[in-house]
Amino acid sequence: MKPHSESLKLTEETLSISIKESLSCIAPQWSLTQQIAVNPFWHKTHQSFKAWTEELYGTTGHLLTGEHPLISQPIDSALLETARVHYHRLYNKEAQFVAEPSPSSVSIKKTLYHLMDERKYQQHHLHEAIRLHISQTTAAFADKQQSQWHDNSSKSLFTFWRNHLDQRWNLEFHALHQQITERLKALPEEVNEVILVVVKALELSPKQWQNWFQLNLFTFPGWASWCAYQDQYKGESSHQLLLDLLAITLVWDYLVDDGERHPQSVWYQWQLQWQSVDNPTTQRYLDFHYSQLYFKEYAYQQSLIRTLSQSYHSTEQESGPHTQLIFCIDVRSEPMRRALEEMDPGIHTIGFAGFFGLPVTYHAIGDIEGINYCHGLLQPIATIRQNKAVSSRAWLKRMRERINTAIKVYQEQIKSHPFTSLLWVEGVGLGYAVSLLANLFKHPTAKIPFSYKEIAKESLLKQLVADEESQLTALKNFLVATGLKVINAQQVVIVGHGAQSVNNPYLHALDCGACGGQSGALNAKLVAEMLNTPAYRQKLIQQGFVIPQDTRFIAAHHNTTAQVIELLSGEEDEAGKRLQQVFDQAAQLLNGGQGIDASQTHREKTHNWAQVRPEWGLINNAAMIVAPRARTRGCDLQARVFLHEYEAKQDTDLSQLEQILLAPMIVAHWINMSYFTSRTLPTLFGSGNKLLHNVVGGDVGVFEGNSGDLRIGLAKQSLHDGQTWLHEAQRLTVIIDAPQNNIAHLIQKHALLRSLIDGGWIHLLSWQGESFYQYKYASWIPFTKNETHRRES
Amino acid sequence: MELIALLCLHALALILSYSREEAMVKRALWPLLMALLLDTLFLFKAVVHQEASLILSFALITLVEFLTLVVFTFAWDYLAGEKNRTYFLRLILSVLASVVILLLSQSLITLYLSWCVIGLLVNKLLLFYPERPHTHAIAHKHFFNELIANSLMGVGFIMLAVHFSTLSIPQISGYLSTVTDTYSSVALLFIVLAFLIKTALMPFHGWLIQVMEVPTPVSALMHAGIVNLSGMVWLRLSPWWEHSPYLRDFVALVAFMSLLLSSIVMLTRVSIKVRLAWSTTAQMSFLLFECAQGWYEMAFIHLVGHSLYKAQAFLLSGNRVNEQPLKKQIKGIMGYVSSSFYSPLISLFISFALFVLFNQLLNTHFGFYSLPIDQMVFLSLLIAPALWLMQKDQVLSVGVRVVMQGLFILIFMLLHSLLHPLFTHQVNPTNLLDYLLLALLLTYIVHWLILSKQYLARSSTLNSLAYEGFYLDALWTYSIQRPLSRFIQQYNHQLSTFLGKLLHEAP
């Protein structure tokens, strides 16, 4: 008795470990209204990048580093040599720059039900039918906002799916109908027990369990990410949707299993997939592609430090700036900052996370949940409740609003009810001809909800609900971190950014990620208002800040699609008008031409309902520089670099650097890995063809077509211009201008940083004077400039 | 005459679209624009001369031209970077030319052939991305349906042609509008069955719902233009149905069933495009119902209005994400549909009262045609849900909505009265409507229960049934279509490759 129960206990332990490990290969994905870029392997960063690449390849056959050829330009052999030397210093291994063919075995691994379909049931399209069923059931469970008749019978995804399959008339599975019904009925109630039954029935060796679970989860990366999001951010603590989804896929394997285990059976072919990985051919193949990726990054790092070294010699004397501009660290800010600084040496720009230190939630009237204007990793510290400013004519205004709302409700009801919509098109159908024409001529009829223009009209401070202490602390941190403890400038402009496009389900992915996929204009306006208020200023001055009497804080909005900046406050007076002129000039400089032509092209991107490539977003992002702006001023970084302001001399307790490494750097890493995986693994982490996008559940995500897995990540049109791929997938290179000991101390203090940097997810370089050192395993390896390699800048 | 002028312009547009230079292909818009202007001119002329059938034809042609123009311009930008962009434009120009021929044809042969060609071109559109896994199954389903419909229609036309010894449509209309014997009725039955299949009424709706495997402008064109054709042809051939009350009742019954079922399934769809597709099925069912009931001016307005609305809804479907915050806000302010039992009854009463009121007004003061009572009850049942009470409704919001409802009904009645004189071949109404009213009332209550989340709405079994579309498409596909279409798949493939070569499809 004892040995049996002990072996059972061991099995259960191994099982739960395998489950836990495989569930961690899925990272959450936010809704379309709060869309931010995510590193899909965020929970796997405790493994090194290379190790995870190998594990992913072994489990699923997908190659994370991507199989792209070396850079198309002729490869400089000198550069290759230095790359080889540096690789050896970093990893203590030889780089593999000789081309290796892909292993002969079929690469992408298949689930048991997929193989069963191929071998036995193909004319019944079993695989497609199963995928459709899983996806449709999860969609029905997930949707709370599109359909008007939900089935709320169950809180557990697994029970929901099971009931649905049970009471359904399964015409698609008629070949296996009997078997499916019997086995389904015999399964226990609770999910963990079900998994135990299935695992026992399928007789796979425990070493393969993790491979099996991970493969199954990666057949539905979209829905799995939604489940993970619900579990981690939205659900009650008892939620385990991701486990339910895993169980569903496992049960399908069990339901179609034919019981045969001999060497010609489907089962044998299935478990054989995971046995051919450790051979040397595969290893060399993986090493080769990893080395290619490394070489691409190395070449970029060389060109970057060459650009930076040029700047170091050409820094001008620091005279007091008359205007300070604070931008988000987003790579799209870089060209604009360069243009502005070129025009006037009295303009200084600073990079800071786009929510400007004040993460808030915005509640429009009637909106109970609110929209978070901060990154998904952060918690908002304050709330803004929309209310109309009180005035003497308030009664009339309120009445007008109520009438407007009633009209909107009527329109909503008559359009959405099946019967009334029949007569709606008869009565008002002709009006749509006008609307079609308007859209055709680029006057979009679709309304933007809570646009920054609407929000910025009212005073945000009056609608704020927060305690003063936290507000003051946030302001203090903001001013210190941007180096504005002592302000000399007459105006400080806080520039939030957002994008503009029409008919785009992914519009929030182009907005500011630090603001939860919204425009940073709200945060900018709020901070500017606070700092202009005498009460706050007094308190700050009392605590040692230097803010001159006539210094004004102004909020502005950088439209990254049209590449223009507009003021949100203070635009009426002289100084404001001059400032707007400066902005317009910079915009013209960036768009390289006359004013009229530029605005035409803008409308093509911003007002065009058929535009699938409104802007390129953060394409080709490759590096992050944490240094004073003076060190990078004038360098043409080609909109590939995140720029965060940091002055090591003023950061005596290292708290600012710590803050930067633990927040903005992580956000940049997520963006970098999101673009990386969308480029190298488009079937898993790219949302496919925009032309087929079909919004699910209001804002849950998109289907590519009728149904199927939820598609997450960037669409092909966001990375491909129709002819070639435009995004170079490479890992983030972070360059920090700080003493090496300080950096090393912080890295060793936080396990997260250690695993990210030592694991090769991020390249970290220190930049002191003219020399660069790369960090690896608590030591610094000199990063020598490749002087012999001449490249056109 | 007009047909030749229009065809020349369309041929010019097609020729331009075959050019290798992309800039030249875009110039195909100009002949299209000219054709549109010509259409409006002809329409104006017909209105001035008060030629009812020409007004009808040209209004419909103008609609289709306008839609194609919009889709062309949209697709030009939308498919930027796609290798098959010009091929797509050639396809829709061909479809347009065929539709023009269809709507202006005076002979049975041109009508039949143009409709067959449209079916083949639509099939090509469905195969726009042949590498996608589901596309071929859907295209086969469509091809199968088209084959059956074309065969039925062919048999019906041949029977009529033989019986009346003529291929001319006006002549046949003349014969049929005086008397319809049993032989003609059987022929008409075949033709009407073909209409039902081509309009994708349930249970033949499968392919239309699954048409999302192709780019958005294709879905837009399909739902806004192509499925409407049956309705357009029915209106054109209105004299044919004058003396066949049983036939019309049959169509009315099938269309009504389809309407009821699709209106319930519509409520369970989770993605925007599929929701719009089911809405099209309901709208098309209603269209054929109106045609069968002889409410011709309503069918006409419905055709025009629905096409424009659906085109916009599909093309702007990406905007659904932007609508979400607004919908949430409205839900927060107003809540769900109230569960008070008085709400559906009072809304019905108020809507009916408004109908009667405006009907009286327009009849006595302007001498317009007066609607029969049962039609007004029918329409009131359809429009009443707009007045259902919400949970957080107050006097002001209810009042505003009643006013809006009144305005809407007024506009509706005005349009109806203005267009009524266009359709001279009136049909005598049958008693079927009175029985159907009962079914409609029941469905009305069912909708109310679902939207106010009461009683049967909480049943998981019923929800599952509706979610599966009442299994109608599954039954059709797995019991009939798949087993039989194995024989014709190769013909589908051959025809499709041939057409692809003709239209210079990129591999």
Interface residues (C-beta under 8 A of the other chain):
Chain A: L32 T33 H125 E128 Q136 A139 A140 A142 D143 Q145 Q146 S147 Q148 W149 H150 D151 N152 S153 N163 H164 Q167 R168 W169 L171 E172 H174 A364 I365 G366 D367 I368 E369 I371 M399 R402 I403 T405 A406 I407 K408 V409 Y410 E412 Q413 I414 H417 P418 F419 T420 S421 L422 L423 W424 V425 E426 G427 V428 G429 L430 Y432 A433 S435 L436 N439 L440 T445 A446 K447 I448 P449 F450 V502 N503 N504 P505 L507 H508 N608 W609 A610 Q611 V612 R613 N689 L691 L692 H693 N694 V695 V696 G697 G698 D699 F703 G705 N706 S707 Q717 H720 D721 G722 Q723
Chain B: F66 V70 T73 F74 A75 W76 D77 Y78 L79 A80 G81 E82 Y129 R132 P133 H134 A137 I209 Q210 M212 E213 V214 P215 T216 S262 S263 I264 M266 L267 T268 R269 V270 S271 I272 K273 V274 R275 S279 A282 Q283 F286 M298 I301 H302 V304 G305 H306 S307 L308 Y309 A311 Q312 L315 L316 S317 G318 N319 R320 V321 N322 E323 Q324 P325 L326 K327 K328 Q329 I330 K331 G332 I333 M334 L379 L381 L382 I383 P385 A386 W388 M390 Q394 L396 S397 V400 R401 M404 Q405 F408 I411 F412 L415 Y444 H447 I450 L451 A457 R458 S460 T461 N463 S464 A466 Y467 E468 Y471 A474 L475 Y478 S479
